[in-house]
Amino acid sequence: MVHFVGAGSGAADLITMRGARLLGEADVIIYAGSLVNPELLDYAREGAELHDSARLTLEEVVDIIRDAEARGKTTVRLHTGDPSVYGAVREQFDALDRLGVEYDVCPGVSSFCGAAASLKAEYTLPDVSQTVIISRMEGRTPVPEREKIRALAAHQSTMVLFLSAGLLEGLQRELMAGGYAPDTPAAIVYKATWPDEKVLRCRVSELAETARANGVSKTALILVGAFLGDHYERSKLYDPAFSTGFREAKP
Ligand code: SAH
């Protein structure tokens, strides 16, 4: 049996209780060493077999799992944040399906949630944006033409950019070309929820300069949109003038 487990965004106590339990029970742990906090390995039991996937190919990961299965062992595949976001898990699921190996998935706190917590921000503010676009700049992994930053920027919604901290000149140019005003509020969150986290607030036009001045070029999220500004409408849900399924409006 293989459990894919979301490690959370950084701080070791942000893993779920289920994830920590599965880690503690695993015979074999394959963890994404480039981004998973090594403190999480403290949850592993004495004698568990550890593999850092940063040095492995997909085929090698699958071989380790196949070997563990043959020995009747339980494997945890530990992914940073939540496995469903840029986790390269689908190809592993499909490989395990082909081998007839059973697996399940335990979700985690994605770094985009960790970053919002660090900023004490709400992505979906009434009258500002009710949509969060998660995307990335094109790197070696291509991005479909219809999803280019410039096209997505036209929505002026809340945007969260992964895997783009080294491409900020291009990112800010595309964001502005797509329609964000240069003075739209933005933030760079480096290693959200880790002990050495950095939270940098700026404007869209200042993203590249802000990252440079603070020595940030990787392990960061870029957040863009008026949700980082000061103006919004209060919610209807908690407005005394509105009734909800749980509460009558107050006269
Ligand atoms: N599955 C992960 C994302 C993996 S892709 C998740 O749900 O968070 C790796 C990218 O995620 C990094 O390049 C960076 O953009 C972002 N990232 C991961 N952890 C981060 C953190 N603690 N703070 C800021 N960005 C992070």
Boltz pocket constraint, residues with backbone or C-beta under 6 A from the ligand:
constraints:
  - pocket:
      binder: B
      contacts: [[A, 9], [A, 10], [A, 35], [A, 79], [A, 80], [A, 81], [A, 82], [A, 83], [A, 84], [A, 85], [A, 86], [A, 87], [A, 109], [A, 110], [A, 111], [A, 112], [A, 114], [A, 115], [A, 161], [A, 162], [A, 163], [A, 164], [A, 165], [A, 189], [A, 190], [A, 191], [A, 192], [A, 193], [A, 194], [A, 218], [A, 219], [A, 220], [A, 221]]
      max_distance: 6.0
